[in-house]
Amino acid sequence: MDVLSSMRKNFSEPNYTEDFSEHGQILSVHFSQFEWSQDLILIAFENKIVLAFLNLEDVPSLNVMSEFKHQCRCSTLSISPETNLNIVPNILMFCVGGSDFKLRIYTSDMNESNTCKILAGHTSYINDVSFDPENTYLASVSDDNTAKIWSVDDFKLKNTFNLTSPGMSAVWHRDDCNKLLVGEKIGIIRFYNVESEMPVISLDYGKPLIGAHWAPVNEQMVSSLHLGELLVWDLSKPCFPVWTSVLFPENGGSIKFSPQAELLAATNSLEGTLKVVHVKSQATKLAANLTLPTNVSWHYRYPLVCVGDDRKLCFWKVSAN
């Protein structure tokens, strides 16, 4: 049974929205990418992070569970795979990249125990953070031309990879936790073996990169957004992209594969649009006009894409058929 069957099938308007006007403008959103916490979503505002639960059993509804104060503007979010609210005591862990160039690690039992550990090391804007699927490492990339690997055990800096330009994306793959994808603004995508601390392979398109993502269920498939041009790569044939398509006339923003890697979603803040394309056919499956779109985030299991739009949280169900 499709738990999302109750949603309307209008691909231009959101299937479901939640008004967050009382909290202010939404800066960033992040669906958990791990099974035990797949219905949790983090929503960043000017001085706080809201944790919410998306109920999909009947009529979709979003329940705010907790709020966490954050001293500065959030640039990126990531939930740890250790997070599990189905056990006692509850375990919640997530990371926030701040405009003060620091990482903050929040942990909570959703009751009385709450901590916030600050990690200093970057010297410029943090563009992306990501926990690896085994909760061993946290990766962060920054405008300071570095990718940093932090040990989750003690949150000490394990290694720094010096880049040739600002780091835009940091992505782990579910099936190979030792490899990290790092997208550089200059247009290069590098893959590092974190254990050997060596680069493995690189992709170079020669145009400025806005974002990159690794297909969750296909270790050989990578997507990247270069200005407004969308690319799909096959790592078994890394010399040239499999296909390219001009998605936006202006610079793009965030890009993400859907759970089964059949679809690609991207936002463009300058144009004010969300677009979803089919990976194989390159057909546009969704085109939505937005006022102030954030990054894009997919549900772990379902073809449900989420974007913050000014003070609203918007959800679309997108069919790959």
N, C-alpha and C positions, 0 to 999 in steps of 0.2 A: 504493500500500500504506500502510495506517495504522500508523505506527511505534508507536502507543500501544495497538494491538489486544490486546496481551498483558495489559493491565491489567484487573483485575476491574471489573465494572459495578455495584458496590454504592455507591450515591450517599451513604449515611450515614457509612460508614467510609472512611478514606483508602484510595486504591488503592495507595499506596506511602508508607512512612514511613522516616525516617532518624533514628537516635538520636544526639543530641549532648550526652548527659549529662556527658561528660568536659570539655566546654567551659562548661557552665552554662546559664542561662536565655537563650533566644533573644529578642532585643529587637526586631529588625526584619529583614525579608527583602526582596530586590529582584532580580527577574529582569531581565537586560538587555533593553532594548526596541529593540535594533538588530540587523539581520540578521547581521552578521559575528561577533557575540558572543552570539547568542540562547540558547545553552545554558549560559551562565555565570550564576551566582547568587551574590549577596553575602548573608552572614548575619552579623548584628551580635550580639555578646555584650557583657558588662559592660566589658571592657577590650581587646577585639580584634575585628577584622573577618576573617571567613573567606571565601575565594574558593573556590567549588566548581564542578564541571562535571557537568551532568546528562546521562548517557548513555541514549538512548532507542532504540538500535538493536535490542536483544533484550530481556532483562529489565531494567527501569529500574534504574539504579544511580547513586549520587552519589559523585563522587571529589573529595576535598579537594585543592586545588592549592597553596594558600598561605595564610599567616596574616599579618595586619598589626596591630601594636600600636596601640591607640587609648587616649588618656590619660583619657578620660571616657566617660560613658554616651552611646550613640548615639541620636539621635531620628529620623534619616531618612538614606536612602542613594540614590545615583544613579550609574549607570555611563555613562561618556562614549561617544559613537558612534565615537570614535577607537580604542577598544579592539578589538584583533584579535590573537588568539593563533595564527592560521593563517599568519602571515608571520614572517620572521626579519630583525631581532630582533622579539620579541614586543612588543606595545604594550598596556599596561593603564593605564587612568585611571579613577578614581572619586572621588566626593565624599561626605563624611560630615558631617552636622550634629551637633554635640556639645552636651552639657548645659552647657558653659561658654560657650555662645552664639557659638562660632566654627565656621567651615567648615574642613575639612581636605581638601586635594586630594592624593590618593595617585597616584603614577605609578611604573611598574615595567616592566622588560623580562623579568621572571620569572627573572632570573639574578642579576646582581651589582648592577645599577643600580636603586635604590629611593629615591624622594624623597617628602617630605611638606611641602606648602606650606600655611601657616595664613592664613586670611582672617578678619580682624576687622572688624566693622562693625555687626553686630546687637547689641542691648542686652538681649535677652530670648530665650526658648526658640525654637528654629528648628523649624518644623513640617513643612517640605517643601523639597526641592531638586530641580532638574531641569536636565539639559543639553538644549539644543535639538538637533534632528536633524542640523544642519550643523556642530555643534561650534563655534559662534561665541560663544554665550553660556551662562552658567550663571545660573539664576534661583533665588532663595531667599526664603521668606516666614517671618515670625516673629510672635511675640506682641508685638513692639515696634511693631506697626501699620505695618509697611513691607514692601514687596516690593523686593528689590535685584537688579539685573542686573550681572553680572560679565563682563568680556571674557575669553574663554578663552585668548587669545594671551598675555596678561601677568597675568591674574587680578587686574586692577585694577577698582575699582568704576566702572561706566559710568553707572549711573543709580539713583535711589531713587524708587519710587512710594509716596507717603504714603497710607495706607489709613485708613478710618474705624473699623477694629477689627482684631484680630489676623488675620494671613494664615494660612489653613489649608491651601490647595492651590496649587501652581504647576505648570501643565501646558502643554506645547507641543503643536502638532499636526504630524504628519508632512508634511502637504501645504501648510503655510503657516508657515514658520519665523519670520516677522516678528511673529506674534501670540502672545501669552501669556495664558492663562486664570489668573486669580487668584481663589480663593474666600475670602471674608471671613467671619469668625465671626458677624458681625451678620446674615448671611443673603444677602449680595449676592455675585454672581459678576460680575467685571469682566474685560473683554478689552482688552489694551493692544497698540498698535502699537509695538514696541520701537525701530524706526528713527526714527519721528516722535516717540516718547516721549509719545504721547497716548492717552487711553482711547478705545475704538471703540464699544463697546456694553456694556450691563449687564443682568443679570437679578436680580430681587429678589422673594423669596418671603415675606419678613417674619418668618421664624422662624430661630433660630440654626442656622448651618451647621457640620456636622462635617467634611465632605469633598466634593470635586467632581472630576469626571473628564471628559475630552473623548474621544469615540469615535475610535479610531485610524484607521478607514477611512471615517468620515463626518464631514466638517467642520461639518455643521449639527446634530449630535446631542451633547448634553451631559447628564450625570447629576449629581445632587447629593443629599446626605443631610442632612436637617434634623432634628435630634434623631433620632427613629426613623423618620422619613418619607422614603421614596425618591421622587425626582422624575426625570422625563426631559423634556428641553427640546428644541424645534426652533428653531434660531436664525433661521430664516426667518420664524418667528412667535413672537417673544420675549416677548410680553406675559404669557402664561400657560404653565405646563408642559403638555406633551402628555398626561401622566397622572401620578397620584400614588398611592402605596400605602404603608400603614403596615407597615414591615418589622420593627421592633423596638418593644417597649413602653418600653424605656429608650433613652438616648442611643446612637446608632450609633458606629461607629469609622471604619474605612477602607473606601473604595469604589473599584472599578475595572471598566471594560469589558473583556470578552474580546477576543481579537485581531480577530475579525470583527464585533464590536459586537452580537452576537446575544444575549449574556448579560451580566448585571451581578452582580458578587460584592461582598459586604459582610460585615464582621466587627463583632461587638459584644462588647467586653471585659467589660462589666458582666453581660450575660446569658450570656456564654461560648458564642457561636454563630457559625457561618459560614453564610450563606445566599446562594444563587445563583438569580436569577430570569431568566426569558425576557423580553427587552425588548418584544417585540410582544404576546405573550399575557399577560404579567404572571404566568405560572404559576411556582411555586417548583420549580426543577429539582434543588436540593440543599439539605439542612438538616443540619448537623453540630454536635454538641455538643463544645465544647472547654473546656480548663481555663484556659489563659492565652493567648488568641489574640493574635497580632501584627497588623500590617497585612496586606493581601491583595495578591498579585502574580500576574499571568498570564504564561505563556510567550509569547514574541513571535509564534509561528506556530500553536501547537496549543491546543485548548481545555483546557489543563492549568492548574489554579489551585493556588497554594501559599500556605500559612499556617504560621507558627511557632506551636507549641503547647507552652508551657513549655520543655522540653528536647528536643522532637521537631520535625522538619520534616515537614510533611504535604502530600501531593499528591493531588488528585482530578482525574480526567478527567470532564468534564461535557458531555453531549450536548445540543445545541440542538434536536434532533428530539423 
